[in-house]
């Protein structure tokens, strides 16, 4: 038997097939089938968007507490949303998608009318629940939202008032921002100024324009071209109103357009800082400490391509592992355009698709768990042979 290894398994989700928790467990099962004497540590990863809460809860175990809040989804319907209490009550993680996520809407509900009316109010109520718990810091994970309201529903839930020229409060949704005259932040929860607020997001889009929130992400939320143009103009009004309220110019800041402009609201009225999602998650789960002891690191994602090198979770794991002399292996559902750049980058010792026979994308997605387990077992057996040969040559 070859010497025991410390193996850290830190994959992202395989989008549409398995979340990162299931991916990590499938890889661990395969590795242990071949090398049961190794110390295998699954640490599911995410980038701050949808699925991050589940990954954190799985990685932290009894070091966090899942809490449930009855709030509203993006269309104002009742929904049970979760958030995490961390560090013995000192911190909290809030996932925007849990309340205001696109996953709560069926395909038929993703219409231009609903895209105009969708609100982040539920996310604001989650943040208020975390404040009520007395936390000292909050991390808000963005991604997967159904909204393009500039985060105004969230601001309203936290006490701000968005007023038209007659002094009446605006109805929810980004479409109504076309009638915004001014923002009154005087009622904003003062506790927001006393907590450390971090936005976990990798989006660099500005609030408005060809790369703005509406143009880039509106179509997947149900917008047609008319709705995109209307919401883009409305968000421009919102950006001007932020400047009018406190002099902050946020509309053109990189990332202001994240989650339908939610980052613009937070940068406009809080002291929030924006950090890459994978770095935030890595810090919360203690990935750097785990990598200190690792001989082998296995990460993964559904599609490995040139975009992997641009800050995805797998690349974040590889960067952390690079300084710790651990071999990093990337398992993927498929290789995409520019995948050769992954080998050239030197970030990964091996980039390995998991398919074990010719198959369609649909077949691969339906069989992802088995494919991951078998690929990890083959990988472990290959490592085992290498170690035995190395021992024999000494």
URVEN-V143887 format. One record per pair of residues at least 4 apart in sequence whose C-alpha atoms are under 8 Angstrom apart, sorted by the first residue. I is the first residue (numbers start at 0). J is the second residue. If there is no record, write none. Layout:
[[I;J] [I;J]]
This chain:
[[0;387] [1;383] [1;386] [1;387] [1;390] [2;386] [3;36] [3;37] [3;38] [4;37] [4;38] [4;293] [4;294] [4;295] [5;37] [5;38] [5;39] [5;40] [5;292] [5;293] [5;294] [5;295] [6;37] [6;38] [6;39] [6;40] [6;293] [6;294] [6;295] [6;296] [6;297] [7;39] [7;40] [7;41] [7;42] [7;289] [7;290] [7;293] [7;295] [7;296] [7;297] [8;23] [8;26] [8;27] [8;39] [8;40] [8;41] [8;42] [8;43] [8;296] [8;297] [8;298] [9;23] [9;41] [9;42] [9;43] [9;44] [9;296] [9;297] [9;298] [9;299] [9;316] [10;19] [10;22] [10;23] [10;42] [10;43] [10;44] [10;45] [10;297] [10;298] [10;299] [10;300] [10;312] [10;313] [11;18] [11;19] [11;22] [11;43] [11;44] [11;45] [11;46] [11;298] [11;299] [11;300] [11;312] [11;313] [12;16] [12;17] [12;18] [12;19] [12;20] [12;22] [12;44] [12;45] [12;50] [12;299] [12;300] [12;301] [13;17] [13;18] [13;19] [13;22] [13;299] [13;300] [13;301] [13;302] [13;332] [14;18] [14;300] [14;301] [15;364] [16;364] [16;365] [16;367] [17;21] [17;22] [17;367] [17;368] [18;22] [18;50] [19;23] [19;43] [19;44] [19;45] [19;50] [19;54] [20;24] [20;42] [20;43] [20;44] [20;53] [20;54] [20;57] [21;25] [21;368] [22;26] [22;43] [22;368] [22;371] [23;27] [23;41] [23;42] [23;43] [24;28] [24;41] [25;29] [25;368] [25;369] [25;371] [25;372] [26;30] [26;371] [26;372] [26;374] [26;375] [26;376] [27;31] [27;39] [27;40] [27;41] [27;372] [27;375] [28;32] [28;372] [28;375] [29;33] [29;371] [29;372] [29;373] [29;374] [29;375] [29;376] [29;377] [29;379] [30;34] [30;35] [30;372] [30;375] [30;376] [30;378] [30;379] [31;35] [31;36] [31;37] [31;39] [31;376] [32;376] [33;376] [33;377] [33;379] [33;380] [34;379] [34;380] [34;383] [41;58] [42;54] [42;57] [42;58] [42;284] [42;286] [43;54] [43;55] [43;57] [43;58] [44;51] [44;54] [44;55] [44;277] [44;280] [44;281] [44;312] [45;50] [45;51] [45;54] [45;276] [45;277] [45;280] [45;312] [46;51] [46;199] [46;200] [46;201] [46;275] [46;276] [46;277] [46;278] [46;280] [46;311] [46;312] [47;51] [47;94] [47;139] [47;140] [47;141] [47;142] [47;199] [47;200] [47;276] [47;277] [47;279] [47;280] [48;94] [48;95] [48;96] [48;140] [48;141] [48;142] [48;143] [48;199] [48;200] [48;276] [49;94] [49;95] [49;96] [49;97] [49;100] [49;140] [49;141] [49;142] [49;143] [50;54] [51;55] [51;94] [51;140] [51;280] [52;56] [52;82] [52;83] [52;92] [52;93] [52;94] [53;57] [54;58] [55;59] [55;280] [55;283] [55;284] [56;60] [56;63] [56;64] [56;65] [56;83] [58;284] [59;63] [59;284] [62;85] [62;86] [62;87] [63;83] [63;84] [63;85] [63;86] [63;87] [64;83] [64;84] [64;85] [65;81] [65;82] [65;83] [65;84] [66;81] [66;82] [66;83] [66;84] [67;79] [67;80] [67;81] [67;82] [68;79] [68;80] [68;81] [68;82] [68;125] [68;128] [69;77] [69;78] [69;79] [69;80] [70;77] [70;78] [70;79] [70;80] [70;98] [70;121] [70;124] [70;125] [71;75] [71;76] [71;77] [71;78] [71;79] [71;98] [71;99] [71;120] [71;121] [72;76] [72;77] [72;78] [72;98] [72;99] [72;100] [72;103] [72;118] [72;119] [72;120] [72;121] [73;98] [73;99] [73;100] [73;117] [73;118] [73;119] [73;120] [73;121] [73;145] [73;146] [74;113] [74;116] [74;117] [74;118] [75;117] [75;118] [78;98] [79;98] [80;97] [80;98] [80;125] [81;93] [81;94] [81;97] [81;98] [82;91] [82;92] [82;93] [82;94] [82;97] [82;125] [83;91] [83;92] [83;93] [84;88] [84;89] [84;90] [84;91] [84;92] [84;129] [85;89] [85;90] [85;91] [85;92] [86;90] [88;132] [88;133] [88;134] [89;133] [89;134] [89;135] [89;136] [90;134] [90;135] [90;136] [90;137] [90;138] [91;129] [91;134] [91;136] [91;137] [91;138] [92;137] [92;138] [92;139] [92;140] [93;125] [93;126] [93;137] [93;138] [93;139] [93;140] [94;98] [94;122] [94;139] [94;140] [94;141] [95;99] [95;100] [95;122] [95;139] [95;140] [95;141] [95;142] [95;143] [95;144] [96;100] [96;101] [96;102] [96;141] [96;142] [96;143] [96;144] [98;121] [98;122] [98;125] [99;103] [99;118] [99;119] [99;120] [99;121] [99;122] [99;144] [99;145] [99;146] [100;104] [100;142] [100;143] [100;144] [100;145] [100;146] [101;143] [101;144] [101;145] [101;146] [101;220] [102;143] [102;145] [104;108] [104;109] [104;145] [105;109] [108;113] [108;221] [109;113] [109;114] [109;219] [109;220] [109;221] [109;222] [110;114] [110;220] [110;221] [110;222] [111;115] [111;221] [111;222] [111;223] [111;226] [112;116] [113;117] [113;221] [114;145] [114;146] [114;147] [114;172] [114;173] [114;217] [114;220] [114;221] [114;222] [114;226] [115;147] [115;148] [115;172] [115;173] [115;174] [115;175] [115;226] [115;230] [116;171] [116;172] [116;173] [116;174] [116;175] [117;145] [117;146] [117;147] [117;148] [117;171] [117;172] [117;173] [118;146] [118;147] [118;148] [118;150] [118;151] [118;152] [118;153] [118;171] [118;172] [118;173] [119;123] [119;146] [119;148] [119;150] [119;151] [119;152] [119;153] [120;124] [120;151] [120;152] [120;153] [120;154] [120;155] [120;156] [121;125] [121;152] [121;153] [121;156] [122;126] [122;153] [123;127] [123;152] [123;153] [123;154] [123;155] [123;156] [123;157] [124;128] [124;153] [124;156] [124;157] [125;129] [126;130] [127;131] [127;156] [127;157] [128;132] [129;133] [129;134] [129;137] [130;134] [130;190] [130;191] [134;194] [135;193] [135;194] [135;195] [136;194] [136;195] [136;196] [136;197] [137;194] [137;195] [137;196] [137;197] [138;196] [138;197] [138;198] [138;199] [139;196] [139;197] [139;198] [139;199] [140;198] [140;199] [140;200] [140;276] [141;198] [141;199] [141;200] [141;257] [141;258] [142;200] [142;257] [142;258] [143;258] [144;258] [144;259] [145;220] [145;259] [146;172] [146;173] [146;220] [146;258] [146;259] [147;172] [147;173] [147;212] [147;213] [147;217] [147;230] [147;258] [147;259] [147;260] [148;152] [148;171] [148;172] [148;173] [148;174] [148;176] [148;234] [148;259] [148;260] [148;261] [149;173] [149;234] [149;237] [149;256] [149;259] [149;260] [149;261] [149;262] [149;263] [149;264] [150;154] [150;259] [150;260] [150;261] [150;262] [150;263] [150;264] [150;265] [151;155] [151;161] [151;171] [151;172] [151;173] [151;261] [151;264] [152;156] [152;171] [152;172] [153;157] [154;158] [154;159] [154;160] [154;187] [154;264] [155;159] [155;160] [155;161] [157;186] [157;187] [157;188] [158;184] [158;185] [158;186] [158;187] [158;188] [159;182] [159;183] [159;184] [159;185] [159;186] [159;187] [160;168] [160;182] [160;183] [160;184] [160;186] [161;168] [161;169] [161;179] [161;180] [161;181] [161;182] [161;183] [162;166] [162;167] [162;168] [162;169] [162;179] [162;180] [162;181] [162;182] [162;183] [163;167] [163;168] [163;169] [163;178] [163;179] [163;180] [163;181] [164;178] [164;179] [164;180] [164;181] [169;175] [169;176] [169;178] [169;179] [170;175] [171;175] [172;176] [173;177] [173;230] [173;233] [173;234] [174;229] [174;230] [174;233] [175;179] [175;233] [176;233] [176;234] [176;236] [176;237] [177;232] [177;233] [177;234] [177;236] [178;233] [179;236] [179;237] [179;240] [180;240] [181;240] [181;243] [181;244] [182;240] [182;241] [182;244] [183;244] [184;244] [184;268] [187;191] [189;193] [190;194] [191;196] [191;269] [192;269] [192;270] [195;270] [195;271] [196;270] [196;271] [196;272] [197;271] [197;272] [197;273] [197;274] [198;262] [198;271] [198;272] [198;273] [198;274] [198;276] [199;273] [199;274] [199;275] [199;276] [199;277] [199;279] [200;254] [200;257] [200;273] [200;274] [200;275] [200;276] [201;254] [201;274] [201;275] [201;276] [201;310] [202;253] [202;254] [202;256] [202;257] [203;253] [203;254] [203;255] [203;256] [203;257] [204;210] [204;211] [204;212] [204;253] [204;254] [204;255] [204;256] [204;257] [205;210] [205;211] [205;212] [205;250] [205;251] [205;252] [205;253] [205;254] [205;255] [205;256] [205;257] [206;211] [206;212] [206;234] [206;235] [206;238] [206;250] [206;251] [206;252] [206;254] [206;255] [206;256] [206;257] [206;259] [206;260] [206;263] [207;211] [207;212] [207;213] [207;214] [207;231] [207;232] [207;234] [207;235] [207;250] [207;251] [207;256] [208;214] [208;231] [209;214] [209;215] [210;214] [210;215] [211;215] [211;231] [211;256] [212;216] [212;217] [212;231] [212;256] [212;257] [212;258] [212;259] [212;260] [213;217] [213;218] [213;227] [213;228] [213;230] [213;231] [213;259] [214;218] [214;227] [214;228] [214;231] [216;220] [216;259] [217;221] [217;222] [217;227] [217;259] [218;222] [218;223] [218;227] [222;226] [222;227] [223;227] [224;228] [225;229] [226;230] [227;231] [228;232] [229;233] [230;234] [231;235] [232;236] [233;237] [234;238] [234;260] [235;239] [235;250] [236;240] [237;241] [238;242] [238;248] [238;249] [238;250] [238;263] [239;243] [240;244] [241;245] [241;246] [241;247] [241;248] [241;249] [241;264] [241;267] [242;246] [242;247] [242;248] [242;249] [243;247] [245;267] [247;267] [248;252] [248;267] [249;255] [249;263] [249;266] [249;267] [250;255] [250;256] [250;263] [251;255] [254;262] [254;263] [255;260] [255;261] [255;262] [255;263] [255;266] [256;260] [256;261] [256;262] [256;263] [257;261] [257;262] [257;263] [258;262] [260;264] [261;265] [262;266] [263;267] [264;268] [265;269] [265;270] [265;271] [266;270] [266;271] [266;272] [274;278] [274;279] [275;279] [275;310] [276;280] [277;281] [277;310] [277;311] [277;312] [277;315] [278;282] [278;315] [279;283] [280;284] [281;285] [281;286] [281;287] [281;316] [282;286] [282;287] [285;289] [286;290] [287;291] [287;319] [287;320] [288;292] [289;293] [290;296] [290;319] [290;320] [290;323] [290;325] [291;323] [293;325] [294;324] [294;325] [294;326] [295;325] [295;326] [295;327] [295;328] [296;320] [296;325] [296;326] [296;327] [296;328] [297;327] [297;328] [297;329] [297;330] [298;313] [298;316] [298;327] [298;328] [298;329] [298;330] [299;313] [299;329] [299;330] [299;331] [300;313] [300;329] [300;330] [300;331] [300;332] [301;331] [301;332] [301;333] [302;331] [302;332] [302;333] [302;334] [302;335] [303;307] [303;331] [303;332] [303;333] [303;334] [303;335] [303;338] [304;308] [304;334] [304;335] [304;336] [304;337] [304;338] [304;339] [304;340] [304;341] [305;309] [305;335] [305;336] [305;337] [305;338] [305;339] [305;340] [305;341] [306;310] [306;311] [307;311] [307;313] [307;314] [307;341] [308;314] [308;341] [309;314] [310;314] [310;315] [311;315] [312;316] [313;317] [313;329] [314;318] [314;346] [315;319] [316;320] [317;321] [317;327] [317;346] [317;347] [318;322] [318;346] [319;323] [320;324] [320;325] [320;326] [320;327] [321;325] [321;327] [321;346] [326;347] [326;348] [327;346] [327;347] [327;348] [327;349] [328;347] [328;348] [328;349] [328;350] [328;351] [329;347] [329;349] [329;350] [329;351] [330;350] [330;351] [330;352] [330;353] [330;371] [331;350] [331;351] [331;352] [331;353] [332;352] [332;353] [332;354] [332;363] [332;364] [332;367] [333;352] [333;353] [333;354] [334;338] [334;352] [337;341] [338;342] [339;343] [340;344] [341;345] [341;346] [341;347] [341;350] [342;346] [342;347] [342;348] [342;349] [342;350] [353;370] [353;371] [353;374] [354;358] [354;363] [354;370] [354;374] [355;370] [355;374] [358;362] [358;363] [359;363] [360;364] [361;365] [362;366] [363;367] [363;370] [366;370] [367;371] [368;372] [369;373] [370;374] [371;375] [372;376] [373;377] [374;378] [375;379] [376;380] [377;381] [378;382] [379;383] [380;384] [381;385] [382;386] [383;387] [384;388] [385;389] [386;390] [387;391] [388;392] [389;393]]
